[in-house]
Amino acid sequence: MWVQAFLLLVSLATLYYGAELALGSAEKIGRYFRLSPLVIGLVIVGFGTSLPELFVSQLAAARGRGDIALGNVIGSNVANLFLILGISGVIAPLVLKTKEIFKQLIMHLVVTLILIAVMTQATLTPISSITLLMFFALFVYMTIFKKSPEEVEKQLNIEEREQIGMQAWVKLITGFALLYGGGELLVSSGSNLGELAGVSPFVISAIFVAFGTSFPELVTSLIAVKEGKDLDLVIGNILGSNVFNVSLVMGSLGIYDVDTSASYAVELWSLLGAALFLLLLYWRGFRFYRLTGGMFLLCYVGLIAHWVTI
């Protein structure tokens, strides 16, 4: 057990340094291509920190463990919204006011509704997978190429690009590699610790695996908040990761015979409620800060209690 605990600490350190490398280099590369902090968080950082979910779910489904693959995707989205966004909001005020954020909140709500529709079927059909992958392509297009007037104005106000060299790309790739390796190590060591402690496989999947693959998002968001970076990047990282998890990760599982008949009603309705709540905050002009952040953290605790007792 002590060996697994040590490996768990090593995985956390690996994820921390991987997130630092990925975040710093992604910002430089994004500014070079005149992307806003929100787009950098949504596409570059969001995709990079979703790599653990992609690899873990693919490996689980290929080995006939579709339940772990689905639990990983849904559990990761739960952790992203309620744990990571909750902690970030408690530490620093997150403002939801730009039209670009509104567009991403709508995309996030739509992909959540698609997820609910997919999970009402008995299996993950090819049509469902194609629908999810098409939404992923639309999301990338809308984020990068279909810019709002205010985004275009921001780009025009950039007098000169920040010059980057090969070093920035190397750091980005290295950061992603550390995120993947750290996520894999955390999943394996956390799962082993859970088994040694007599925890059921479902709880391991819903808590340890999902939290392990979401840990890069947590570290990346905390670093952004701690270093005073543009907080749009935090929101973009979380929303982008959730969209990637559902549209790309789950969409890519269509080549396997994944059973979706298990009930995830509590998790799915919680995700939908959170997506609607964020839109309400935008419409009312409220910040996501300590009170709302604390509410989200309590919801996460409640979901963990639900997982442990079922």
N, C-alpha and C positions, 0 to 999 in steps of 0.2 A: 504493500500500500504506500510505503514511503517513497518508493521509486516512482509510482504514478503521480504522487503529489509533487515530486520534484519536476517531472516532465510537464505537469500542469503549469508550474511557475515558469519554466523555460518557454512554453508556448505563449504565455501572456507577454513575456519580454519580447519574443519574436514578433508578435502582433503589434506591439507598441512601436518598435523601430520600423517595422514595415509600413505602418500607417503614417509615421513621420515622413519617411522617404516618399511615399505615394502622394501625400497631401501637398508637400512642398513642390515637388516636380510637376504635379498635375496643375497647380496654380500657375506656374511659369509657362508651361506648354499651352494652357488655356488662354492666358493673356497674350501669348504670341499669336494665336489664331483669333484674337479679339473676341473671346467668349466671355460672357458674364459669369460672376461667381456662382449664380444659380445653375447655369448650364454646365459649368465645370463640375459642380457637385452632382448633378443629375446624371451626366453621361460618363465623364472620365472617372471620377471617384466612385460614383454609384455602381458602375459596372465593375470596377476593380475590386471593390469590397464585396461584391456579390459572387466573385469567383469561387469562394469556398462552398457556397450553396450549390452552385452549378456542378462542381466536381463531386461533392458528397452525394447529391441527389442522383447523379448519373451512376456513380458506383453502387449506390444502394439499389436502384432500380435494375441495374444489370445483374445484380446478385439475387434478384427475386424478392427484394425487400421494398416493395412499393410503399408500404405503410411508413417506413422510415423516410423515404423520399418525400412523400406528401407531408408528413409531420414536420420535416425539416423546412419546407417552403412555408407552410402556414405558421409554424412556430417562430420562424425567423421574422416573418412580417409582424407577428404579435410583439416580439421583442423589439423590433425596430421602432414601432409606433409607441408602445406603452412604456418600455424601459428606456430606450435610448433618447427618444424625443422628450420623455418625461424628465430624465436627468438633465438633459441640455436646457430644458425650460426652467428648471429649478435654479440652475447656475446662472443663466443669462437670459434676458428677455428676447424672444424670437418674434419679430414683427411680420405679420402676414398682410401685406398691403399692396404689393405690386401686381400688375396685370399678368406678368409672367408667372408669378407664384399661383395666381388664381387659375391659370391655364393648366398648370401641373397638378393642382388640387383636383380639378375636374378629371384629368387623365387618371389620377390615382383612384378617384371614386369609380370611374368606369371599369378599370381593371379589377377592382374589388367586386363589382357586380358580376363581371364575367367569371371571376373565380367562384362565386356562389353558384352561378348557373352550371359551371363545369362540375362542381362537387355534388350536384343533385343527380348526376348520372351514375350508372352502375360501374362504368369503367371510363378511363381516359381515352376517348375515341380519337381517331386521326382527324376528324372534323374539328374537334375541340382544340387539338394541338395546332392545327393550321390557323384557326381563329386567333389563338393566343400569339402565335408567331407573327401573324399579320398585324396584330395590335402592337407588338414590339417594334416592327418596322415603322408603323405610323408614329409611334412615340418618339423614335429617334429622329424621324423626318421633322415632326412638329417642333422638337426641341432645338435641333441644330439649324435647320434650313428655313423654317417658317417662323420668323421673328416678329415680335410685336413692334410698333413704332417706337416705344420707349427703349426697347433693346437696341434698335438700330441707332437711335440717338446716342445711347451710351457708347456704342462702338465708334461713332463718328467723333465723339469727344476725346477718344484716345489719340493723343498726338503721335505717339510712336510705339511700336511694338517692343516688348521686352525681348531682347536677343537671347536665344537659347542655343546650346551646343549639344553634342552627343551625350555629354554628362547628364543632362536633364532626362533624356530618354532612358539611359542606363539606370538612373535612380528610380524612375517610374517602374520599369520592368522589375528591378530588384525589389522594390517595395511591394509590388503585386505578388512576386514569388514568396517573399517573407510572409505576406498575409495568407497566402494559400498554405504554405508549410506550417505556419503557426496555427491556422484554423484546423488543419488535419491533426496536428499533434494534440491540440486542445480537445478535439472530439474524441480521439482514441483514449487519451489519459482520463478525461472526464467520464467517458463511458465505462472504462475499467474500474474507476473509483466507485461509480454507481453500482456496478455488478458486485464488487467486493462488499459494498454496504448493504446489499440485498434489495436494491431498488429495481422495480419492474422494467422490462424493456420499453413499454410505452412511455413511462416517465423519463427514461433515458433519452428516448427519441424526442419527446416534446420539450424537455428542459435542457439536457446536456448538449445534444446535437444541435438543436435550434439555437441555443445561446452561443454555443461554440462557433457556429458559422456566422452569427450576427456580431460576434465580438469585434471584428474589424470595423464595422460601422460605429460601434460604441467608442472605440479608441480614436477613430478618425474624428468623430464629432466632438469628443472631449478635448482633443488637441486643438481643434479649430476654435472652440470656446475659450480655452485656456490662453491661447496665443492671440486672442482678440482678432481673429480673421473675420472676413465678411460672413455674418451669420446666415446669409442666404445659402452659403455652401453647406451648412449643417442641414437645413431644410431640404435642399436639393439632394444631399447624400441619402437621407432617409426615404424621401419619396421615390427617388430614382432606384434605390435598392429594392424597394417593395414592388415597383413596376417590373424591374428586371426579374425578380424572383418568380412572379406569377407568369408574365408573358414569355420570357425566354427560358427560365429554368423548367417550369412546369410544361411549357410548350414543347421543350425538347424531349420530354418523357413519353411522347406519343408513340415512339418506336417500341416501347415495352408494353406488356400487358399489365397495366397498373390498375388495381382495384380501388375505386373511389366510393365504395358503398359505406365505409365507416362514417360515423356521425362526427362532424366537426362543427355542429350548430352553434355552440357557445363561442368558439373562436371566430367563426365567420361573421356572426352578428356583432361581435365585439369590434372586429375590423371595420365593418360597415358603419357602426356607430361612431367610431373614431374619425373615419373619413368625412362623415357628415358634420361632425362637431368642428373639425378644422375649417370646413367651408363656412360654418356659422360664425366662427371667429373672424374670418375674412370679411364677411358681409357686415358684421357689427363693428368692425374696425378695432377689435380687441387684440392685445398681445398674448402670446403663449408664454406665460411666465410662471411664477412660483405656485399659485393656486391651481392652475390648470395642469402644470407639470406634476404637482403632487397628486392630483386626481388620476392622472395617467399611471403613475407609479403604483397607486393603490389598486387600480384595475389589473395591473400586471401581477401583483401579489395575489389578487383574487383568482386569476387564471391559473397560477401555479398551484394554489390550494385546490382548485377544481381538478387539475391534472393528477395531483397526488391522491385524491380521495376517490376517483372514479375506478 
